Amino acid sequence: MDILFFLIIFGVGVGFWANAWGRNGWAWGIIACLLSPLLVGIALLIAGKTIEKKADEARAMNDLINK
């Protein structure tokens, strides 16, 4: 029972992390709960941030520098 609890908690964590990187947090979180949060987390590291997320961060950094 405890393993299931931690599996869900870490799966939700992977989902939040994926969402912060511009990915579909629900999909990544559900996949992490079904497979393994560790394996899906490694896959998320390999996939990296989306191009749109990188562009948003670059714009935000540019706005901070130009102020």
MDAnalysis code that builds the backbone (N, CA, C; Angstrom):
import MDAnalysis as mda
import numpy as np

u = mda.Universe.empty(201, n_residues=67, atom_resindex=np.repeat(np.arange(67), 3), trajectory=True)
u.add_TopologyAttr("name", ["N", "CA", "C"] * 67)
u.add_TopologyAttr("resid", np.arange(1, 68))
u.add_TopologyAttr("resname", ["MET", "ASP", "ILE", "LEU", "PHE", "PHE", "LEU", "ILE", "ILE", "PHE", "GLY", "VAL", "GLY", "VAL", "GLY", "PHE", "TRP", "ALA", "ASN", "ALA", "TRP", "GLY", "ARG", "ASN", "GLY", "TRP", "ALA", "TRP", "GLY", "ILE", "ILE", "ALA", "CYS", "LEU", "LEU", "SER", "PRO", "LEU", "LEU", "VAL", "GLY", "ILE", "ALA", "LEU", "LEU", "ILE", "ALA", "GLY", "LYS", "THR", "ILE", "GLU", "LYS", "LYS", "ALA", "ASP", "GLU", "ALA", "ARG", "ALA", "MET", "ASN", "ASP", "LEU", "ILE", "ASN", "LYS"])
u.atoms.positions = np.array([
    [0.821, -1.197, 0.000],
    [0.000, 0.000, 0.000],
    [0.864, 1.261, 0.000],
    [1.953, 1.223, 0.776],
    [2.841, 2.380, 0.815],
    [3.522, 2.607, -0.529],
    [3.851, 1.516, -1.211],
    [4.513, 1.648, -2.514],
    [3.579, 2.320, -3.509],
    [2.311, 1.963, -3.492],
    [1.335, 2.575, -4.387],
    [1.198, 4.066, -4.099],
    [1.202, 4.425, -2.818],
    [1.109, 5.830, -2.421],
    [2.287, 6.621, -2.979],
    [3.511, 6.114, -2.785],
    [4.687, 6.822, -3.275],
    [4.751, 6.824, -4.803],
    [4.280, 5.776, -5.431],
    [4.232, 5.720, -6.885],
    [3.344, 6.839, -7.433],
    [2.210, 7.031, -6.806],
    [1.293, 8.095, -7.237],
    [1.891, 9.473, -6.952],
    [2.480, 9.655, -5.771],
    [3.078, 10.951, -5.420],
    [4.186, 11.322, -6.399],
    [5.089, 10.394, -6.666],
    [6.177, 10.687, -7.597],
    [5.675, 10.819, -9.033],
    [4.637, 10.082, -9.383],
    [4.035, 10.230, -10.707],
    [3.447, 11.609, -10.903],
    [2.780, 12.111, -9.869],
    [2.237, 13.475, -9.917],
    [3.384, 14.489, -10.010],
    [4.460, 14.226, -9.294],
    [5.633, 15.106, -9.374],
    [6.212, 15.170, -10.769],
    [6.293, 14.033, -11.428],
    [6.778, 14.001, -12.811],
    [5.823, 14.779, -13.712],
    [4.528, 14.679, -13.445],
    [3.551, 15.428, -14.232],
    [3.723, 16.931, -14.086],
    [3.939, 17.392, -12.848],
    [4.179, 18.822, -12.625],
    [5.471, 19.278, -13.294],
    [6.482, 18.444, -13.209],
    [7.763, 18.759, -13.826],
    [7.620, 18.847, -15.345],
    [6.892, 17.917, -15.929],
    [6.668, 17.933, -17.376],
    [5.901, 19.186, -17.781],
    [4.906, 19.551, -16.990],
    [4.133, 20.752, -17.287],
    [5.011, 22.000, -17.229],
    [5.930, 22.045, -16.280],
    [6.835, 23.189, -16.171],
    [7.783, 23.274, -17.364],
    [8.039, 22.155, -18.006],
    [8.913, 22.130, -19.167],
    [8.151, 22.255, -20.480],
    [6.854, 22.567, -20.406],
    [6.065, 22.783, -21.611],
    [5.495, 21.515, -22.210],
    [5.568, 20.432, -21.493],
    [5.029, 19.155, -21.976],
    [3.651, 18.924, -21.372],
    [2.932, 17.925, -21.851],
    [1.611, 17.594, -21.333],
    [1.778, 16.891, -19.981],
    [1.505, 17.626, -18.914],
    [1.714, 17.106, -17.572],
    [0.830, 15.930, -17.231],
    [-0.428, 15.962, -17.693],
    [-1.346, 14.854, -17.420],
    [-0.828, 13.556, -18.032],
    [-0.432, 13.624, -19.282],
    [0.029, 12.414, -19.973],
    [1.298, 11.867, -19.327],
    [2.256, 12.729, -19.066],
    [3.505, 12.289, -18.453],
    [3.255, 11.746, -17.046],
    [2.362, 12.371, -16.292],
    [2.061, 11.910, -14.948],
    [1.385, 10.551, -14.938],
    [0.435, 10.358, -15.834],
    [-0.266, 9.069, -15.904],
    [0.687, 7.967, -16.350],
    [1.516, 8.266, -17.335],
    [2.490, 7.274, -17.792],
    [3.464, 6.934, -16.664],
    [3.862, 7.958, -15.887],
    [4.775, 7.715, -14.765],
    [4.122, 6.830, -13.711],
    [2.834, 7.029, -13.452],
    [2.127, 6.193, -12.475],
    [1.972, 4.761, -12.974],
    [1.776, 4.597, -14.268],
    [1.575, 3.256, -14.820],
    [2.886, 2.488, -14.979],
    [3.943, 3.168, -15.379],
    [5.220, 2.485, -15.619],
    [6.139, 2.625, -14.407],
    [6.851, 3.716, -14.370],
    [7.784, 3.980, -13.285],
    [8.151, 5.463, -13.328],
    [7.987, 6.180, -12.210],
    [8.365, 7.591, -12.210],
    [9.845, 7.804, -12.542],
    [10.696, 6.880, -12.115],
    [12.115, 7.020, -12.404],
    [12.397, 6.905, -13.901],
    [11.834, 5.892, -14.543],
    [12.065, 5.714, -15.977],
    [11.451, 6.845, -16.794],
    [10.257, 7.261, -16.416],
    [9.605, 8.343, -17.153],
    [10.328, 9.668, -16.887],
    [10.855, 9.849, -15.685],
    [11.649, 11.041, -15.397],
    [12.905, 11.098, -16.242],
    [13.552, 9.972, -16.423],
    [14.735, 9.915, -17.291],
    [14.346, 10.220, -18.732],
    [13.209, 9.680, -19.176],
    [12.734, 9.975, -20.533],
    [12.427, 11.461, -20.690],
    [11.891, 12.074, -19.639],
    [11.605, 13.513, -19.680],
    [12.896, 14.320, -19.747],
    [13.908, 13.883, -19.020],
    [15.212, 14.548, -19.116],
    [15.769, 14.472, -20.527],
    [15.625, 13.324, -21.156],
    [16.120, 13.148, -22.523],
    [15.309, 13.997, -23.496],
    [13.979, 14.042, -23.307],
    [13.119, 14.818, -24.201],
    [13.391, 16.316, -24.068],
    [13.654, 16.765, -22.857],
    [13.970, 18.172, -22.626],
    [12.763, 19.083, -22.743],
    [13.044, 20.364, -22.697],
    [11.989, 21.374, -22.804],
    [11.553, 21.510, -24.257],
    [10.306, 21.958, -24.426],
    [9.816, 22.188, -25.777],
    [10.456, 23.450, -26.346],
    [10.434, 23.576, -27.647],
    [11.001, 24.753, -28.308],
    [10.256, 26.009, -27.864],
    [8.938, 25.894, -27.703],
    [8.142, 27.050, -27.271],
    [8.538, 27.494, -25.869],
    [8.795, 26.545, -24.980],
    [9.188, 26.871, -23.606],
    [10.552, 27.546, -23.594],
    [11.470, 27.048, -24.406],
    [12.791, 27.665, -24.493],
    [12.686, 29.089, -25.037],
    [11.821, 29.300, -26.032],
    [11.641, 30.630, -26.607],
    [11.031, 31.575, -25.586],
    [10.048, 31.100, -24.809],
    [9.440, 31.935, -23.763],
    [10.471, 32.345, -22.721],
    [11.316, 31.409, -22.318],
    [12.346, 31.721, -21.330],
    [13.369, 32.702, -21.893],
    [13.706, 32.558, -23.167],
    [14.655, 33.479, -23.791],
    [14.062, 34.878, -23.875],
    [12.764, 34.969, -24.216],
    [12.105, 36.280, -24.250],
    [12.059, 36.913, -22.871],
    [11.751, 36.117, -21.860],
    [11.693, 36.643, -20.501],
    [13.069, 37.126, -20.050],
    [14.106, 36.369, -20.368],
    [15.449, 36.781, -20.006],
    [15.847, 38.042, -20.753],
    [15.466, 38.129, -22.023],
    [15.765, 39.317, -22.820],
    [15.046, 40.539, -22.253],
    [13.812, 40.361, -21.811],
    [13.076, 41.477, -21.215],
    [13.725, 41.941, -19.917],
    [14.248, 41.024, -19.132],
    [14.917, 41.393, -17.893],
    [16.211, 42.138, -18.167],
    [16.931, 41.716, -19.179],
    [18.211, 42.359, -19.497],
    [17.981, 43.758, -20.051],
    [16.931, 43.939, -20.841],
    [16.679, 45.232, -21.496],
    [15.987, 46.247, -20.612],
    [15.617, 45.884, -19.399],
    [14.948, 46.856, -18.518],
    [15.930, 47.773, -17.862],
])
